[in-house]
Amino acid sequence: MAKRKKDTVEVSKVDSNFWMVTFSDLIMLLLTFFVLLLSMSSMGTKKLKDISSHFAQATGVLEFSSLRNVTDLVPFVSEYNETDSILVIDQDSILKSFQMLSKTDDKSKEATKLLSKKIRITDDERGVVLSFQEGILFDPGTADIKKDVFPVLDSIARAIQASSNHILIMGHTDSTPIHGKLYKSNWELSAYRALSVLEYFLAEKGLSPLRFSAGGYGPSRPLYPNNTPANRALNRRVEIIFQRFL
């Protein structure tokens, strides 16, 4: 009888509110989860896109598959400006728009098709970037635009006219010193090349100068190390940038 009484006393000492410890832990985990969701929702869309590109070990080049018509560049830039979703770039579809919009003969269209394959479309903190390798636009050491590329520039001019973005045109060179007589340095050559593209849009296409800026980076912003002829060729380029709205 004495033993049974002792057991009864021990049972009576068990805390009936012990379940609240586990419940409070659960509530704390849920609170942490919702705070995390809130912090993610407050991040800018473009910031999330930049982060996602780093995870993919990319340079901002993704695939945009929702737009498939021949004027892809125009709606893409518009969607890029306005969307709350992460957009990706379908390079093939947009480049085809350059070919389809070129109102020229069959020979020129074929040349445009070949040229457009060498255009690199990316995005970075500045906006949507169309990057032209040197050989597309210019002969080595010159800043005179090749006539073969006029149809491609005409297509881009129509996209510029249809958008409301400010346009930044920037020239780049590799690190090899210039030995010609026309330009004193790589900086000067890169700036004159950007100005040549700007002049085409203003004088030949009648676009408003208020929407444009132009300049040269010289060899200061290479895409790749200037240690091989192939890399140096990729670094020599002109960028036409549809700038983000601030």
RAVENBEL-V190989 format. One record per backbone hydrogen bond with DSSP energy under -0.5 kcal/mol. CO is the residue of the C=O (numbers start at 1). NH is the residue of the N-H. E is the energy in kcal/mol with one decimal. If there is no record, write none. Layout:
BEGIN
<<CO;NH;E> <CO;NH;E>>
END
This chain:
BEGIN
<<1;5;-1.6> <2;6;-1.6> <3;7;-1.8> <4;8;-1.6> <5;9;-1.6> <6;10;-1.9> <7;11;-1.9> <8;12;-1.5> <9;13;-0.5> <10;13;-1.0> <11;14;-1.4> <14;16;-0.5> <15;18;-1.1> <17;20;-1.6> <18;21;-1.4> <18;22;-0.6> <19;23;-1.9> <20;24;-2.6> <21;25;-1.8> <22;26;-2.0> <23;27;-2.2> <24;28;-2.2> <25;29;-2.1> <26;30;-2.2> <27;31;-2.4> <28;32;-2.3> <29;33;-2.1> <30;34;-2.2> <31;35;-2.2> <32;36;-2.0> <33;37;-2.1> <34;38;-2.3> <35;39;-2.3> <36;40;-2.0> <37;41;-2.2> <38;42;-1.2> <40;43;-1.2> <44;48;-2.1> <45;49;-2.2> <46;50;-2.2> <47;51;-2.3> <48;52;-2.7> <49;53;-2.0> <50;54;-1.7> <51;55;-2.0> <52;56;-1.6> <53;58;-2.9> <54;57;-1.3> <60;62;-0.7> <62;64;-0.6> <63;65;-0.7> <69;72;-0.9> <71;74;-0.6> <71;75;-1.2> <72;76;-2.3> <73;77;-2.2> <74;78;-1.9> <75;79;-2.9> <76;80;-2.9> <77;81;-1.8> <78;82;-1.6> <79;83;-2.5> <85;87;-0.6> <88;90;-0.5> <89;91;-1.0> <90;94;-2.1> <91;95;-2.8> <92;96;-1.8> <93;97;-0.8> <94;97;-0.7> <94;98;-0.8> <95;98;-0.6> <95;99;-1.2> <96;100;-2.7> <97;101;-2.0> <99;102;-0.8> <101;103;-0.9> <102;104;-1.7> <105;109;-2.3> <106;110;-2.1> <107;111;-1.9> <108;112;-2.6> <109;113;-2.3> <110;114;-2.0> <111;115;-2.4> <112;116;-2.8> <113;117;-0.9> <115;118;-1.9> <116;119;-1.4> <118;133;-0.6> <119;121;-0.5> <120;122;-0.6> <120;131;-3.1> <122;129;-3.0> <124;127;-0.6> <126;244;-2.5> <127;124;-1.9> <128;130;-0.5> <128;242;-2.7> <129;122;-2.3> <129;131;-0.6> <130;132;-0.5> <130;240;-2.9> <131;120;-2.5> <131;133;-0.5> <132;238;-2.1> <133;136;-1.7> <133;137;-1.1> <134;138;-3.1> <137;146;-2.7> <139;142;-1.9> <143;145;-0.6> <146;149;-1.1> <147;150;-1.5> <149;153;-2.1> <150;154;-2.6> <151;155;-1.8> <152;156;-2.0> <153;157;-2.6> <154;158;-1.9> <155;159;-1.7> <156;160;-2.6> <157;161;-2.6> <158;162;-1.8> <159;163;-1.0> <160;163;-0.7> <166;168;-0.5> <166;243;-2.5> <167;213;-1.9> <168;170;-0.5> <168;241;-3.0> <169;215;-1.9> <170;239;-3.1> <171;217;-3.0> <171;218;-0.5> <172;237;-0.7> <185;189;-2.1> <186;190;-2.7> <187;191;-2.0> <188;192;-2.4> <189;193;-2.1> <190;194;-1.8> <191;195;-2.3> <192;196;-1.9> <193;197;-1.8> <194;198;-2.3> <195;199;-2.8> <196;200;-1.7> <197;201;-1.9> <198;202;-2.2> <199;203;-3.1> <199;204;-0.7> <200;204;-1.5> <200;205;-1.2> <201;207;-2.2> <202;206;-0.7> <208;211;-1.3> <209;212;-1.3> <211;167;-3.3> <213;169;-2.5> <215;171;-2.1> <217;220;-2.0> <218;173;-2.6> <225;227;-1.9> <225;228;-0.5> <228;232;-2.4> <229;233;-2.0> <230;234;-1.7> <231;235;-1.8> <232;236;-1.3> <233;134;-0.6> <235;237;-1.0> <236;134;-2.9> <237;172;-2.6> <238;132;-3.1> <239;170;-2.2> <239;241;-0.6> <240;130;-2.7> <240;242;-0.5> <241;168;-2.3> <241;243;-1.1> <242;128;-1.8>>
END
